[in-house]
Amino acid sequence: MEILMIVKFTKINFDEWLAAFEADGKMRSKFMKDDIAGKLDDQTTMVKTAIFDQEGLASAMAIRMPELVEQMGLTNEMFILKPAG
């Protein structure tokens, strides 16, 4: 499933978020692939990815998200992408 996420962070900047995102790469590779991140502004990024294990994602995020919210002031919105036409 192709996903687009809009990620906002209030306690850090984009470069700090990107370093943390890259550090979590091994964990993310267990349930998602082909990640692409783009800076929208210093406190917002857009991430496109392919999720191949939704249960793995849910399990990992149940543990990791509370930590990220506390450390980064992180929120995100997820959108499912489908081919047009």
Z-matrix of the N, CA and C atoms (Angstrom, degrees):
N
C 1 1.437
C 2 1.526 1 108.61
N 3 1.308 2 116.91 1 127.89
C 4 1.464 3 122.65 2 178.72
C 5 1.531 4 109.01 3 -85.53
N 6 1.322 5 115.91 4 131.78
C 7 1.462 6 122.20 5 -176.39
C 8 1.526 7 110.00 6 -128.23
N 9 1.317 8 115.35 7 142.60
C 10 1.455 9 122.34 8 169.93
C 11 1.522 10 106.41 9 -116.61
N 12 1.320 11 116.67 10 128.08
C 13 1.466 12 121.41 11 178.41
C 14 1.523 13 109.27 12 -118.78
N 15 1.306 14 115.48 13 136.88
C 16 1.456 15 121.86 14 169.03
C 17 1.524 16 105.20 15 -104.00
N 18 1.321 17 115.96 16 116.78
C 19 1.459 18 121.94 17 -174.47
C 20 1.525 19 108.51 18 -113.61
N 21 1.342 20 115.53 19 128.61
C 22 1.465 21 121.31 20 178.18
C 23 1.514 22 108.78 21 -119.10
N 24 1.321 23 116.19 22 145.58
C 25 1.458 24 121.49 23 -179.92
C 26 1.519 25 107.64 24 -141.34
N 27 1.323 26 116.63 25 133.58
C 28 1.467 27 120.79 26 -175.13
C 29 1.518 28 113.75 27 -107.61
N 30 1.331 29 118.02 28 -15.53
C 31 1.463 30 120.50 29 -175.82
C 32 1.529 31 113.55 30 -103.59
N 33 1.316 32 117.51 31 -5.15
C 34 1.467 33 122.65 32 -178.94
C 35 1.523 34 108.94 33 -139.84
N 36 1.332 35 116.69 34 175.68
C 37 1.460 36 119.94 35 175.66
C 38 1.538 37 109.56 36 -107.98
N 39 1.326 38 115.80 37 178.40
C 40 1.465 39 120.71 38 -176.49
C 41 1.520 40 112.48 39 -58.56
N 42 1.317 41 117.71 40 -45.05
C 43 1.465 42 119.94 41 -177.33
C 44 1.530 43 111.68 42 -62.16
N 45 1.321 44 116.67 43 -38.75
C 46 1.469 45 120.38 44 177.13
C 47 1.531 46 110.56 45 -67.36
N 48 1.338 47 116.66 46 -40.93
C 49 1.464 48 120.03 47 177.33
C 50 1.530 49 110.15 48 -62.02
N 51 1.334 50 116.41 49 -45.80
C 52 1.458 51 120.72 50 -177.61
C 53 1.532 52 111.02 51 -60.95
N 54 1.316 53 117.70 52 -40.52
C 55 1.466 54 120.87 53 177.93
C 56 1.533 55 110.47 54 -61.55
N 57 1.323 56 117.49 55 -42.69
C 58 1.472 57 121.22 56 178.31
C 59 1.527 58 110.75 57 -67.46
N 60 1.335 59 116.97 58 -40.60
C 61 1.463 60 121.75 59 178.95
C 62 1.527 61 110.24 60 -61.39
N 63 1.320 62 116.22 61 -45.50
C 64 1.463 63 120.40 62 179.11
C 65 1.527 64 111.31 63 -65.84
N 66 1.325 65 117.43 64 -36.39
C 67 1.466 66 120.98 65 178.87
C 68 1.530 67 112.07 66 -65.72
N 69 1.329 68 117.16 67 -27.57
C 70 1.470 69 122.07 68 178.47
C 71 1.524 70 112.53 69 -86.78
N 72 1.321 71 118.57 70 7.46
C 73 1.465 72 122.41 71 -174.91
C 74 1.521 73 113.89 72 -56.58
N 75 1.310 74 117.48 73 -43.13
C 76 1.471 75 120.04 74 -179.33
C 77 1.527 76 110.97 75 -63.61
N 78 1.331 77 117.19 76 -42.32
C 79 1.462 78 120.73 77 177.54
C 80 1.532 79 110.45 78 -63.11
N 81 1.344 80 116.89 79 -45.79
C 82 1.468 81 120.39 80 -178.28
C 83 1.523 82 112.02 81 -64.32
N 84 1.328 83 117.38 82 -30.99
C 85 1.468 84 120.18 83 -177.13
C 86 1.523 85 112.66 84 -64.99
N 87 1.308 86 118.17 85 -10.99
C 88 1.457 87 121.93 86 177.97
C 89 1.528 88 112.28 87 -79.13
N 90 1.343 89 117.13 88 -16.14
C 91 1.469 90 119.15 89 -177.75
C 92 1.531 91 114.46 90 -142.00
N 93 1.331 92 118.56 91 -6.83
C 94 1.460 93 120.57 92 178.69
C 95 1.527 94 110.22 93 -146.62
N 96 1.346 95 115.89 94 157.51
C 97 1.468 96 120.50 95 -178.33
C 98 1.522 97 109.75 96 -147.23
N 99 1.316 98 114.91 97 170.58
C 100 1.471 99 122.77 98 176.34
C 101 1.528 100 112.35 99 59.39
N 102 1.340 101 116.34 100 39.88
C 103 1.470 102 120.97 101 179.98
C 104 1.527 103 111.04 102 -66.91
N 105 1.319 104 115.52 103 135.94
C 106 1.462 105 122.74 104 172.61
C 107 1.525 106 106.29 105 -133.79
N 108 1.320 107 116.85 106 127.12
C 109 1.465 108 121.17 107 179.86
C 110 1.518 109 109.19 108 -119.82
N 111 1.322 110 115.87 109 141.23
C 112 1.455 111 120.98 110 178.19
C 113 1.514 112 110.93 111 -136.34
N 114 1.310 113 115.65 112 134.59
C 115 1.467 114 122.03 113 179.74
C 116 1.520 115 109.62 114 -74.51
N 117 1.331 116 116.35 115 125.50
C 118 1.464 117 120.73 116 173.52
C 119 1.527 118 109.90 117 -94.53
N 120 1.334 119 116.04 118 -42.68
C 121 1.459 120 122.98 119 170.54
C 122 1.520 121 106.92 120 -156.98
N 123 1.323 122 118.65 121 -174.13
C 124 1.462 123 119.75 122 -172.58
C 125 1.527 124 113.66 123 -66.85
N 126 1.351 125 117.37 124 -14.02
C 127 1.463 126 119.48 125 -179.57
C 128 1.525 127 112.85 126 -128.09
N 129 1.330 128 116.17 127 19.14
C 130 1.460 129 120.45 128 179.82
C 131 1.526 130 109.79 129 -145.52
N 132 1.323 131 115.76 130 137.60
C 133 1.456 132 120.83 131 174.95
C 134 1.518 133 109.72 132 -135.69
N 135 1.305 134 115.81 133 160.59
C 136 1.452 135 123.36 134 175.66
C 137 1.527 136 106.34 135 -117.55
N 138 1.335 137 116.64 136 131.78
C 139 1.460 138 121.57 137 -179.71
C 140 1.523 139 108.08 138 -124.50
N 141 1.324 140 116.52 139 129.48
C 142 1.460 141 122.75 140 173.27
C 143 1.514 142 106.95 141 -112.04
N 144 1.329 143 116.80 142 133.42
C 145 1.453 144 120.75 143 -178.22
C 146 1.525 145 110.56 144 -152.34
N 147 1.316 146 115.34 145 165.48
C 148 1.471 147 121.98 146 174.36
C 149 1.525 148 107.44 147 -113.20
N 150 1.321 149 116.02 148 119.10
C 151 1.463 150 121.25 149 179.48
C 152 1.522 151 107.89 150 -96.12
N 153 1.345 152 115.60 151 124.14
C 154 1.461 153 119.75 152 -179.73
C 155 1.525 154 112.45 153 -112.83
N 156 1.332 155 117.99 154 -5.85
C 157 1.468 156 122.14 155 177.44
C 158 1.526 157 108.38 156 -142.26
N 159 1.335 158 115.85 157 90.30
C 160 1.462 159 120.87 158 -176.52
C 161 1.528 160 112.00 159 -65.10
N 162 1.329 161 117.68 160 -36.39
C 163 1.462 162 120.52 161 178.54
C 164 1.527 163 110.54 162 -66.35
N 165 1.325 164 116.70 163 -40.41
C 166 1.459 165 120.82 164 176.67
C 167 1.516 166 111.67 165 -62.06
N 168 1.334 167 115.98 166 -41.63
C 169 1.460 168 121.03 167 176.80
C 170 1.525 169 110.35 168 -60.73
N 171 1.329 170 116.56 169 -48.72
C 172 1.463 171 120.80 170 -178.50
C 173 1.531 172 111.13 171 -60.92
N 174 1.317 173 117.32 172 -42.50
C 175 1.475 174 121.15 173 179.80
C 176 1.521 175 111.56 174 -64.17
N 177 1.324 176 116.20 175 -47.28
C 178 1.468 177 120.09 176 -178.99
C 179 1.524 178 111.32 177 -64.92
N 180 1.314 179 117.38 178 -42.01
C 181 1.455 180 120.64 179 -177.78
C 182 1.528 181 112.37 180 -71.71
N 183 1.320 182 117.51 181 -28.47
C 184 1.469 183 119.99 182 175.96
C 185 1.526 184 110.22 183 -61.47
N 186 1.319 185 116.00 184 -31.85
C 187 1.461 186 121.12 185 179.07
C 188 1.530 187 111.15 186 -88.15
N 189 1.320 188 116.89 187 -46.01
C 190 1.471 189 121.68 188 -170.80
C 191 1.536 190 114.07 189 -81.05
N 192 1.330 191 117.80 190 -36.18
C 193 1.470 192 119.85 191 -174.09
C 194 1.529 193 113.90 192 -60.20
N 195 1.334 194 120.52 193 -46.14
C 196 1.471 195 118.00 194 179.07
C 197 1.530 196 112.58 195 -56.72
N 198 1.312 197 115.99 196 -37.00
C 199 1.460 198 121.72 197 177.66
C 200 1.531 199 110.75 198 -65.19
N 201 1.338 200 116.80 199 -44.81
C 202 1.463 201 120.96 200 -179.52
C 203 1.524 202 111.76 201 -66.98
N 204 1.314 203 116.37 202 -38.67
C 205 1.466 204 120.44 203 178.36
C 206 1.528 205 109.32 204 -60.71
N 207 1.320 206 116.04 205 -45.97
C 208 1.464 207 120.55 206 -179.65
C 209 1.525 208 112.05 207 -65.89
N 210 1.319 209 118.02 208 -48.65
C 211 1.459 210 122.19 209 -175.15
C 212 1.522 211 113.85 210 -73.42
N 213 1.329 212 116.47 211 -37.57
C 214 1.460 213 120.57 212 -170.33
C 215 1.523 214 114.78 213 -112.82
N 216 1.330 215 117.35 214 -11.65
C 217 1.459 216 119.16 215 -171.58
C 218 1.515 217 109.98 216 66.64
N 219 1.330 218 116.11 217 36.97
C 220 1.464 219 123.17 218 -170.70
C 221 1.532 220 112.69 219 -82.90
N 222 1.319 221 115.21 220 135.98
C 223 1.469 222 122.86 221 168.33
C 224 1.522 223 106.55 222 -134.92
N 225 1.337 224 116.45 223 155.46
C 226 1.461 225 118.39 224 175.75
C 227 1.514 226 111.17 225 -148.53
N 228 1.313 227 114.64 226 154.36
C 229 1.456 228 123.69 227 172.55
C 230 1.513 229 106.88 228 -119.97
N 231 1.333 230 116.47 229 134.84
C 232 1.457 231 120.43 230 -179.57
C 233 1.527 232 109.60 231 -114.22
N 234 1.342 233 115.08 232 138.94
C 235 1.452 234 122.59 233 179.28
C 236 1.528 235 108.58 234 -129.24
N 237 1.313 236 117.23 235 134.69
C 238 1.452 237 121.60 236 176.57
C 239 1.516 238 108.66 237 -84.20
N 240 1.331 239 116.64 238 130.05
C 241 1.454 240 121.62 239 179.37
C 242 1.531 241 109.90 240 -99.44
N 243 1.311 242 116.48 241 138.59
C 244 1.454 243 122.67 242 176.98
C 245 1.520 244 109.00 243 -133.96
N 246 1.325 245 117.41 244 149.15
C 247 1.467 246 119.04 245 178.28
C 248 1.534 247 111.39 246 -58.21
N 249 1.307 248 116.50 247 139.34
C 250 1.460 249 121.82 248 176.99
C 251 1.523 250 109.49 249 -87.44
N 252 1.313 251 114.60 250 149.41
C 253 1.446 252 119.77 251 171.22
C 254 1.451 253 114.60 252 88.80
